[in-house]
Amino acid sequence: MADEANRTAFLELQGRMIETTSKFKQVQNQIRTKEGEKKRAFLTLEELRQVPDDTNTYKSIGRTFVLEPKSVLMSEQEQKLKDSETAISSLQTSKEYLEKHMSEVENNLRELLQQDPALARQIMSMSVI
């Protein structure tokens, strides 16, 4: 009975580990995407700062370009930069939480396998296809 309980606990922990790892990778990809957006907004701002104020500037909307004042484009890029920074900090917090959660689950798995050597041998004997 204890053997079956340990096996059930192992399967539950394994599922949690897989789920947490998946979420962790998703958060990493979102951070990478937001960092790209931040960099693009920063570079666009740098280029706009070099352009004289009386120059015609255009905003891309789909496949069309609309004439916009430079100040509007700069404020939009500054807002994108701030939004990206906020999103990145939020995602970093989520990433840290998931890292802690993964280490807890990993420790629980390790503890379970140390308590039940028969379960550890059974798992090691399984072949992965």
DSSP file (Angstrom, degrees, kcal/mol; ACC not computed):
  #  RESIDUE AA STRUCTURE BP1 BP2  ACC     N-H-->O    O-->H-N    N-H-->O    O-->H-N    TCO  KAPPA ALPHA  PHI   PSI    X-CA   Y-CA   Z-CA
    1    1 A M     >        0   0    0      0, 0.0     4,-2.1     0, 0.0     5,-0.1   0.000 360.0 360.0 360.0 -42.9    0.0    0.0    0.0
    2    2 A A  H  >  +     0   0    0      1,-0.2     4,-2.6     2,-0.2     5,-0.2   0.874 360.0  55.8 -65.0 -35.6    2.8    2.4    0.8
    3    3 A D  H  > S+     0   0    0      1,-0.2     4,-2.2     2,-0.2    -1,-0.2   0.910 108.6  46.2 -62.3 -42.5    4.5    1.4   -2.5
    4    4 A E  H  > S+     0   0    0      2,-0.2     4,-2.4     1,-0.2    -1,-0.2   0.879 111.6  51.8 -68.1 -37.7    1.4    2.4   -4.4
    5    5 A A  H  X S+     0   0    0     -4,-2.1     4,-2.6     2,-0.2    -2,-0.2   0.909 110.6  48.4 -64.4 -41.8    1.1    5.7   -2.5
    6    6 A N  H  X S+     0   0    0     -4,-2.6     4,-2.6     2,-0.2    -2,-0.2   0.896 110.7  50.8 -65.1 -39.7    4.7    6.5   -3.3
    7    7 A R  H  X S+     0   0    0     -4,-2.2     4,-2.4     2,-0.2    -2,-0.2   0.915 111.7  47.4 -64.0 -42.5    4.1    5.6   -7.0
    8    8 A T  H  X S+     0   0    0     -4,-2.4     4,-2.2     2,-0.2    -2,-0.2   0.914 112.4  49.7 -63.6 -43.3    1.1    7.9   -7.0
    9    9 A A  H  X S+     0   0    0     -4,-2.6     4,-2.7     1,-0.2     5,-0.2   0.902 110.1  51.5 -62.7 -40.6    3.1   10.7   -5.3
   10   10 A F  H  X S+     0   0    0     -4,-2.6     4,-2.9     1,-0.2    -2,-0.2   0.936 109.6  48.6 -61.8 -46.2    5.9   10.3   -7.8
   11   11 A L  H  X S+     0   0    0     -4,-2.4     4,-2.1     1,-0.2    -1,-0.2   0.879 112.3  49.4 -62.9 -37.4    3.5   10.6  -10.8
   12   12 A E  H  X S+     0   0    0     -4,-2.2     4,-2.3     2,-0.2    -1,-0.2   0.935 113.1  46.1 -66.0 -46.1    1.9   13.7   -9.3
   13   13 A L  H  X S+     0   0    0     -4,-2.7     4,-2.5     1,-0.2    -2,-0.2   0.892 111.1  53.1 -63.6 -39.5    5.3   15.3   -8.6
   14   14 A Q  H  X S+     0   0    0     -4,-2.9     4,-2.3    -5,-0.2    -1,-0.2   0.918 109.4  48.7 -62.4 -42.8    6.5   14.3  -12.1
   15   15 A G  H  X S+     0   0    0     -4,-2.1     4,-2.4     1,-0.2    -2,-0.2   0.901 111.4  49.4 -62.9 -41.9    3.4   16.0  -13.6
   16   16 A R  H  X S+     0   0    0     -4,-2.3     4,-2.7     2,-0.2    -1,-0.2   0.887 110.5  51.0 -64.8 -37.9    4.0   19.1  -11.6
   17   17 A M  H  X S+     0   0    0     -4,-2.5     4,-2.5     2,-0.2    -2,-0.2   0.918 111.2  47.3 -65.7 -43.1    7.6   19.2  -12.7
   18   18 A I  H  X S+     0   0    0     -4,-2.3     4,-2.1     2,-0.2    -2,-0.2   0.922 114.3  47.3 -63.7 -44.0    6.6   18.9  -16.3
   19   19 A E  H  X S+     0   0    0     -4,-2.4     4,-2.3     2,-0.2    -2,-0.2   0.918 113.6  47.2 -63.8 -44.7    4.0   21.6  -16.0
   20   20 A T  H  X S+     0   0    0     -4,-2.7     4,-2.6     2,-0.2    -2,-0.2   0.902 111.3  51.0 -65.6 -41.4    6.3   24.0  -14.1
   21   21 A T  H  X S+     0   0    0     -4,-2.5     4,-2.3     2,-0.2    -1,-0.2   0.901 110.0  50.6 -62.6 -40.6    9.1   23.5  -16.6
   22   22 A S  H  X S+     0   0    0     -4,-2.1     4,-2.1     2,-0.2    -2,-0.2   0.926 111.9  46.4 -63.0 -45.5    6.7   24.2  -19.5
   23   23 A K  H  X S+     0   0    0     -4,-2.3     4,-2.5     1,-0.2    -2,-0.2   0.894 110.5  54.4 -63.4 -39.6    5.6   27.4  -17.8
   24   24 A F  H  X S+     0   0    0     -4,-2.6     4,-2.3     1,-0.2    -2,-0.2   0.921 109.2  46.7 -60.7 -45.5    9.2   28.4  -17.1
   25   25 A K  H  X S+     0   0    0     -4,-2.3     4,-2.2     1,-0.2    -1,-0.2   0.883 111.2  52.8 -64.8 -37.8   10.1   28.0  -20.8
   26   26 A Q  H  X S+     0   0    0     -4,-2.1     4,-2.2     2,-0.2    -2,-0.2   0.917 109.6  48.0 -63.4 -43.5    7.1   30.0  -21.8
   27   27 A V  H  X S+     0   0    0     -4,-2.5     4,-2.4     2,-0.2    -2,-0.2   0.897 109.6  53.4 -64.9 -40.1    8.0   32.9  -19.4
   28   28 A Q  H  X S+     0   0    0     -4,-2.3     4,-2.4     1,-0.2    -1,-0.2   0.918 109.7  48.3 -60.4 -43.1   11.6   32.8  -20.8
   29   29 A N  H  X S+     0   0    0     -4,-2.2     4,-2.3     1,-0.2    -1,-0.2   0.893 110.5  50.9 -64.8 -39.4   10.3   33.2  -24.3
   30   30 A Q  H  X S+     0   0    0     -4,-2.2     4,-2.6     2,-0.2    -2,-0.2   0.896 109.6  50.4 -64.8 -39.4    8.0   36.0  -23.3
   31   31 A I  H  X S+     0   0    0     -4,-2.4     4,-2.5     2,-0.2    -2,-0.2   0.931 110.1  50.3 -62.7 -44.9   11.0   37.8  -21.7
   32   32 A R  H  X S+     0   0    0     -4,-2.4     4,-1.7     1,-0.2    -2,-0.2   0.907 111.5  48.4 -59.6 -42.2   13.0   37.4  -24.8
   33   33 A T  H  X S+     0   0    0     -4,-2.3     4,-2.2     1,-0.2    -2,-0.2   0.928 112.2  47.9 -63.8 -46.1   10.2   38.8  -26.9
   34   34 A K  H  X S+     0   0    0     -4,-2.6     4,-2.6     1,-0.2    -2,-0.2   0.860 108.8  54.2 -65.5 -35.6    9.7   41.8  -24.6
   35   35 A E  H  X S+     0   0    0     -4,-2.5     4,-2.3     2,-0.2    -1,-0.2   0.880 108.2  50.4 -65.9 -35.8   13.4   42.5  -24.6
   36   36 A G  H  X S+     0   0    0     -4,-1.7     4,-2.4     2,-0.2    -2,-0.2   0.913 111.1  48.0 -65.2 -42.9   13.3   42.5  -28.4
   37   37 A E  H  X S+     0   0    0     -4,-2.2     4,-2.5     2,-0.2    -2,-0.2   0.904 111.7  50.7 -62.7 -41.3   10.4   45.0  -28.4
   38   38 A K  H  X S+     0   0    0     -4,-2.6     4,-2.5     2,-0.2    -2,-0.2   0.921 111.2  47.5 -62.4 -44.5   12.3   47.1  -25.8
   39   39 A K  H  X S+     0   0    0     -4,-2.3     4,-2.7     2,-0.2     5,-0.2   0.905 111.7  50.3 -64.7 -41.4   15.4   47.2  -28.0
   40   40 A R  H  X S+     0   0    0     -4,-2.4     4,-2.3     2,-0.2    -2,-0.2   0.914 112.0  47.5 -63.2 -43.0   13.4   48.1  -31.1
   41   41 A A  H  X S+     0   0    0     -4,-2.5     4,-2.4     2,-0.2    -2,-0.2   0.903 112.5  50.1 -64.6 -41.2   11.6   50.9  -29.3
   42   42 A F  H  X S+     0   0    0     -4,-2.5     4,-2.4     2,-0.2    -2,-0.2   0.933 112.1  46.3 -63.2 -46.2   15.0   52.2  -27.9
   43   43 A L  H  X S+     0   0    0     -4,-2.7     4,-2.1     1,-0.2    -1,-0.2   0.886 111.9  51.4 -65.5 -38.3   16.7   52.1  -31.3
   44   44 A T  H  X S+     0   0    0     -4,-2.3     4,-2.5    -5,-0.2    -1,-0.2   0.912 109.9  50.1 -63.8 -42.0   13.7   53.8  -33.0
   45   45 A L  H  X S+     0   0    0     -4,-2.4     4,-2.2     2,-0.2    -2,-0.2   0.917 108.5  52.4 -61.4 -43.4   13.8   56.6  -30.3
   46   46 A E  H  X S+     0   0    0     -4,-2.4     4,-0.9     1,-0.2    -1,-0.2   0.907 111.6  46.1 -59.9 -42.0   17.5   57.1  -30.9
   47   47 A E  H >X S+     0   0    0     -4,-2.1     4,-0.7     1,-0.2     3,-0.5   0.896 111.0  52.1 -68.3 -39.7   16.9   57.5  -34.6
   48   48 A L  H >< S+     0   0    0     -4,-2.5     3,-0.7     1,-0.2    -2,-0.2   0.851 103.3  58.5 -65.7 -33.6   14.0   59.9  -34.1
   49   49 A R  H 3< S+     0   0    0     -4,-2.2    -1,-0.2     1,-0.2    -2,-0.2   0.802 103.6  52.9 -65.9 -27.3   16.1   62.1  -31.8
   50   50 A Q  H << S+     0   0    0     -4,-0.9    -1,-0.2    -3,-0.5    -2,-0.2   0.672  92.1  90.5 -80.7 -17.0   18.6   62.6  -34.6
   51   51 A V  S << S-     0   0    0     -3,-0.7    -3,-0.0    -4,-0.7    19,-0.0  -0.614  86.9-109.9 -82.9 135.8   15.8   63.8  -37.0
   52   52 A P    >   -     0   0    0      0, 0.0     3,-1.5     0, 0.0    -1,-0.1  -0.275  26.6-116.8 -61.1 152.1   15.1   67.5  -37.1
   53   53 A D  T 3  S+     0   0    0      1,-0.3    17,-0.4    -4,-0.1    18,-0.1   0.781 111.3  56.1 -63.8 -28.2   11.7   68.5  -35.7
   54   54 A D  T 3  S+     0   0    0     15,-0.1    -1,-0.3     2,-0.1     2,-0.2   0.410  81.9 113.2 -87.5   4.6   10.3   69.8  -39.0
   55   55 A T  S <  S-     0   0    0     -3,-1.5     2,-0.4     1,-0.1    15,-0.3  -0.532  75.9-111.6 -76.7 140.3   10.9   66.5  -40.9
   56   56 A N        -     0   0    0     -2,-0.2     2,-0.4    13,-0.1    -1,-0.1  -0.578  38.2-168.2 -70.0 127.3    7.9   64.6  -42.1
   57   57 A T  E     -A   68   0A   0     11,-0.7    11,-2.8    -2,-0.4     2,-0.4  -0.929   3.6-154.5-119.7 145.9    7.6   61.4  -40.1
   58   58 A Y  E     -A   67   0A   0     -2,-0.4     2,-0.5     9,-0.2     9,-0.2  -0.924   6.2-145.2-125.2 144.4    5.3   58.5  -40.9
   59   59 A K  E     -A   66   0A   0      7,-3.2     7,-2.9    -2,-0.4     2,-0.5  -0.904  21.3-128.0-107.7 133.8    3.8   55.8  -38.8
   60   60 A S  E     +A   65   0A   0     -2,-0.5     2,-0.5     5,-0.2     5,-0.2  -0.691  27.6 176.2 -83.5 125.0    3.3   52.3  -40.2
   61   61 A I  E >   -A   64   0A   0      3,-3.1     3,-2.1    -2,-0.5     2,-0.4  -0.896  66.3 -55.9-127.9 100.7   -0.2   51.0  -39.9
   62   62 A G  T 3  S-     0   0    0     -2,-0.5    -2,-0.0     1,-0.3     0, 0.0  -0.541 120.0 -21.1  67.1-121.3   -0.4   47.6  -41.6
   63   63 A R  T 3  S+     0   0    0     -2,-0.4     2,-0.3    -3,-0.1    -1,-0.3   0.333 126.0  80.3-102.0   6.9    0.7   48.2  -45.1
   64   64 A T  E <   -A   61   0A   0     -3,-2.1    -3,-3.1     2,-0.0     2,-0.4  -0.756  67.1-140.3-112.3 160.3    0.0   51.9  -45.1
   65   65 A F  E     -A   60   0A   0     -2,-0.3     2,-0.4    -5,-0.2    -5,-0.2  -0.979  14.2-160.3-121.2 131.3    2.0   54.9  -43.7
   66   66 A V  E     -A   59   0A   0     -7,-2.9    -7,-3.2    -2,-0.4     2,-0.3  -0.924  24.8-114.9-115.4 134.4    0.3   57.8  -42.0
   67   67 A L  E     +A   58   0A   0     -2,-0.4    -9,-0.2    -9,-0.2   -11,-0.0  -0.503  44.1 171.3 -67.3 125.2    1.9   61.2  -41.5
   68   68 A E  E     -A   57   0A   0    -11,-2.8   -11,-0.7    -2,-0.3     2,-0.0  -0.981  37.0-103.3-135.3 146.1    2.4   61.8  -37.8
   69   69 A P     >  -     0   0    0      0, 0.0     4,-1.8     0, 0.0     3,-0.5  -0.370  32.6-118.8 -65.0 150.1    4.2   64.6  -35.9
   70   70 A K  H  > S+     0   0    0    -17,-0.4     4,-2.6   -15,-0.3     5,-0.2   0.868 112.6  58.7 -58.5 -38.2    7.6   63.5  -34.6
   71   71 A S  H  > S+     0   0    0      1,-0.2     4,-2.3     2,-0.2    -1,-0.2   0.874 104.7  50.0 -62.4 -37.4    6.5   64.2  -31.0
   72   72 A V  H  > S+     0   0    0     -3,-0.5     4,-2.2     2,-0.2    -1,-0.2   0.933 111.8  47.5 -66.6 -45.3    3.6   61.7  -31.3
   73   73 A L  H  X S+     0   0    0     -4,-1.8     4,-2.2     1,-0.2    -2,-0.2   0.898 112.5  49.9 -62.5 -40.3    5.9   59.0  -32.6
   74   74 A M  H  X S+     0   0    0     -4,-2.6     4,-2.5     2,-0.2    -1,-0.2   0.915 110.4  49.1 -65.9 -42.3    8.5   59.7  -29.9
   75   75 A S  H  X S+     0   0    0     -4,-2.3     4,-2.2     1,-0.2    -1,-0.2   0.887 110.7  51.4 -66.2 -36.5    5.9   59.5  -27.1
   76   76 A E  H  X S+     0   0    0     -4,-2.2     4,-2.4     2,-0.2    -1,-0.2   0.916 111.7  46.3 -63.8 -42.8    4.5   56.2  -28.6
   77   77 A Q  H  X S+     0   0    0     -4,-2.2     4,-2.4     2,-0.2    -2,-0.2   0.887 111.3  51.7 -67.9 -38.5    8.0   54.7  -28.6
   78   78 A E  H  X S+     0   0    0     -4,-2.5     4,-2.4     2,-0.2    -1,-0.2   0.900 110.8  49.0 -62.9 -39.5    8.7   56.0  -25.1
   79   79 A Q  H  X S+     0   0    0     -4,-2.2     4,-2.9     2,-0.2    -2,-0.2   0.904 110.1  50.6 -66.4 -41.2    5.5   54.4  -23.9
   80   80 A K  H  X S+     0   0    0     -4,-2.4     4,-2.4     2,-0.2    -2,-0.2   0.904 110.3  50.9 -61.1 -40.2    6.4   51.1  -25.7
   81   81 A L  H  X S+     0   0    0     -4,-2.4     4,-2.1     2,-0.2    -2,-0.2   0.927 112.8  44.8 -62.8 -46.4    9.8   51.2  -23.9
   82   82 A K  H  X S+     0   0    0     -4,-2.4     4,-2.4     2,-0.2    -2,-0.2   0.916 113.2  50.7 -65.1 -43.3    8.2   51.8  -20.5
   83   83 A D  H  X S+     0   0    0     -4,-2.9     4,-2.6     1,-0.2    -2,-0.2   0.903 110.7  49.4 -61.5 -41.3    5.6   49.1  -21.1
   84   84 A S  H  X S+     0   0    0     -4,-2.4     4,-2.6    -5,-0.2    -1,-0.2   0.912 110.5  49.9 -64.7 -42.3    8.3   46.6  -22.1
   85   85 A E  H  X S+     0   0    0     -4,-2.1     4,-2.2     2,-0.2    -2,-0.2   0.905 112.3  48.1 -63.2 -41.4   10.3   47.4  -19.0
   86   86 A T  H  X S+     0   0    0     -4,-2.4     4,-2.1     2,-0.2    -2,-0.2   0.929 113.0  47.5 -63.7 -45.7    7.3   46.9  -16.8
   87   87 A A  H  X S+     0   0    0     -4,-2.6     4,-2.7     1,-0.2    -2,-0.2   0.895 110.7  52.2 -63.1 -40.6    6.4   43.6  -18.5
   88   88 A I  H  X S+     0   0    0     -4,-2.6     4,-2.5     2,-0.2    -1,-0.2   0.917 109.7  48.3 -63.5 -43.4   10.0   42.4  -18.2
   89   89 A S  H  X S+     0   0    0     -4,-2.2     4,-1.7     2,-0.2    -1,-0.2   0.899 113.0  48.4 -65.7 -38.1   10.1   43.1  -14.5
   90   90 A S  H  X S+     0   0    0     -4,-2.1     4,-2.0     2,-0.2    -2,-0.2   0.917 112.8  47.7 -64.8 -43.5    6.8   41.3  -14.0
   91   91 A L  H  X S+     0   0    0     -4,-2.7     4,-2.6     1,-0.2    -2,-0.2   0.853 107.5  56.2 -66.9 -34.4    8.0   38.3  -16.0
   92   92 A Q  H  X S+     0   0    0     -4,-2.5     4,-2.4     2,-0.2    -1,-0.2   0.897 106.5  50.8 -63.2 -39.2   11.2   38.2  -14.1
   93   93 A T  H  X S+     0   0    0     -4,-1.7     4,-2.2     2,-0.2    -2,-0.2   0.923 111.4  47.4 -62.7 -44.3    9.2   37.9  -10.9
   94   94 A S  H  X S+     0   0    0     -4,-2.0     4,-2.6     1,-0.2    -2,-0.2   0.897 110.6  52.6 -62.5 -40.4    7.2   35.1  -12.4
   95   95 A K  H  X S+     0   0    0     -4,-2.6     4,-2.4     2,-0.2    -2,-0.2   0.914 108.8  49.0 -62.7 -43.7   10.4   33.4  -13.5
   96   96 A E  H  X S+     0   0    0     -4,-2.4     4,-2.2     2,-0.2    -1,-0.2   0.906 111.3  50.2 -63.4 -41.6   12.0   33.6  -10.1
   97   97 A Y  H  X S+     0   0    0     -4,-2.2     4,-2.6     1,-0.2    -2,-0.2   0.931 111.5  48.0 -61.3 -45.5    8.8   32.1   -8.6
   98   98 A L  H  X S+     0   0    0     -4,-2.6     4,-2.8     1,-0.2    -2,-0.2   0.870 108.8  54.1 -65.2 -36.5    8.8   29.3  -11.1
   99   99 A E  H  X S+     0   0    0     -4,-2.4     4,-2.2     2,-0.2    -1,-0.2   0.923 110.8  46.1 -62.0 -43.4   12.5   28.6  -10.4
  100  100 A K  H  X S+     0   0    0     -4,-2.2     4,-2.2     2,-0.2    -2,-0.2   0.922 112.9  49.9 -63.6 -43.5   11.8   28.3   -6.7
  101  101 A H  H  X S+     0   0    0     -4,-2.6     4,-2.5     1,-0.2     5,-0.2   0.906 109.8  51.0 -62.5 -42.1    8.8   26.0   -7.4
  102  102 A M  H  X S+     0   0    0     -4,-2.8     4,-2.6     1,-0.2    -1,-0.2   0.909 110.2  48.9 -62.5 -41.8   10.9   23.8   -9.7
  103  103 A S  H  X S+     0   0    0     -4,-2.2     4,-2.4     2,-0.2    -1,-0.2   0.876 110.7  51.2 -67.7 -35.7   13.6   23.4   -7.0
  104  104 A E  H  X S+     0   0    0     -4,-2.2     4,-2.5     2,-0.2    -2,-0.2   0.943 112.4  45.3 -63.6 -47.2   11.0   22.5   -4.4
  105  105 A V  H  X S+     0   0    0     -4,-2.5     4,-2.6     1,-0.2    -2,-0.2   0.903 112.6  51.9 -63.5 -40.5    9.4   19.9   -6.7
  106  106 A E  H  X S+     0   0    0     -4,-2.6     4,-2.5    -5,-0.2    -1,-0.2   0.917 110.5  47.8 -61.8 -43.5   12.9   18.6   -7.5
  107  107 A N  H  X S+     0   0    0     -4,-2.4     4,-2.7     2,-0.2    -2,-0.2   0.898 111.0  51.5 -64.3 -40.0   13.8   18.3   -3.8
  108  108 A N  H  X S+     0   0    0     -4,-2.5     4,-2.4     2,-0.2    -2,-0.2   0.904 111.0  48.3 -63.0 -41.3   10.4   16.5   -3.2
  109  109 A L  H  X S+     0   0    0     -4,-2.6     4,-2.5     2,-0.2    -2,-0.2   0.933 112.3  48.3 -63.1 -46.2   11.2   14.1   -6.0
  110  110 A R  H  X S+     0   0    0     -4,-2.5     4,-1.9     1,-0.2    -2,-0.2   0.916 112.4  49.3 -60.5 -44.4   14.7   13.4   -4.7
  111  111 A E  H  X S+     0   0    0     -4,-2.7     4,-1.9     1,-0.2    -1,-0.2   0.914 110.8  49.9 -61.9 -44.1   13.4   12.9   -1.1
  112  112 A L  H  X S+     0   0    0     -4,-2.4     4,-1.7     1,-0.2    -2,-0.2   0.909 111.3  48.3 -61.9 -43.1   10.7   10.5   -2.3
  113  113 A L  H  < S+     0   0    0     -4,-2.5     7,-0.3     1,-0.2    -1,-0.2   0.824 110.7  51.3 -69.5 -30.6   13.2    8.5   -4.3
  114  114 A Q  H  < S+     0   0    0     -4,-1.9    -1,-0.2    -5,-0.2    -2,-0.2   0.836 110.1  50.0 -73.2 -32.1   15.6    8.3   -1.3
  115  115 A Q  H  < S+     0   0    0     -4,-1.9    -2,-0.2     1,-0.3    -1,-0.2   0.835 118.3  38.4 -73.0 -32.7   12.8    7.1    1.0
  116  116 A D     X  +     0   0    0     -4,-1.7     4,-1.8    -5,-0.2     3,-0.5  -0.765  61.7 174.2-124.3  85.4   11.7    4.3   -1.4
  117  117 A P  H  > S+     0   0    0      0, 0.0     4,-2.5     0, 0.0     5,-0.2   0.809  81.2  60.3 -60.7 -29.9   14.8    2.7   -3.1
  118  118 A A  H  > S+     0   0    0      2,-0.2     4,-2.3     1,-0.2     5,-0.1   0.906 105.0  48.1 -65.0 -40.1   12.5    0.1   -4.8
  119  119 A L  H  > S+     0   0    0     -3,-0.5     4,-2.5     2,-0.2    -1,-0.2   0.904 110.5  52.0 -65.1 -41.3   10.6    2.9   -6.6
  120  120 A A  H  X S+     0   0    0     -4,-1.8     4,-2.4    -7,-0.3    -2,-0.2   0.916 110.9  47.3 -62.0 -43.0   13.9    4.4   -7.7
  121  121 A R  H  X S+     0   0    0     -4,-2.5     4,-1.8     2,-0.2    -1,-0.2   0.904 111.3  51.6 -63.9 -40.7   15.1    1.1   -9.1
  122  122 A Q  H  X S+     0   0    0     -4,-2.3     4,-0.7     1,-0.2    -2,-0.2   0.908 111.8  46.3 -63.3 -41.8   11.8    0.6  -10.8
  123  123 A I  H >< S+     0   0    0     -4,-2.5     3,-0.8     1,-0.2    -1,-0.2   0.904 111.8  51.2 -66.7 -42.1   12.0    4.0  -12.5
  124  124 A M  H 3< S+     0   0    0     -4,-2.4    -1,-0.2     1,-0.2    -2,-0.2   0.802 106.3  55.5 -66.5 -29.2   15.6    3.5  -13.5
  125  125 A S  H 3< S+     0   0    0     -4,-1.8    -1,-0.2    -5,-0.2    -2,-0.2   0.677  86.4  99.4 -79.1 -16.6   14.8    0.2  -15.1
  126  126 A M  S << S-     0   0    0     -3,-0.8     2,-0.4    -4,-0.7    -3,-0.0  -0.460  70.5-135.8 -70.3 141.3   12.1    1.7  -17.3
  127  127 A S        -     0   0    0     -2,-0.1     2,-0.5     2,-0.0    -2,-0.1  -0.821   9.0-135.2 -99.8 139.8   13.2    2.4  -20.8
  128  128 A V              0   0    0     -2,-0.4    -2,-0.0     1,-0.1     0, 0.0  -0.805 360.0 360.0 -94.0 125.2   12.4    5.7  -22.5
  129  129 A I              0   0    0     -2,-0.5    -1,-0.1     0, 0.0    -2,-0.0   0.413 360.0 360.0-102.1 360.0   11.2    5.4  -26.1
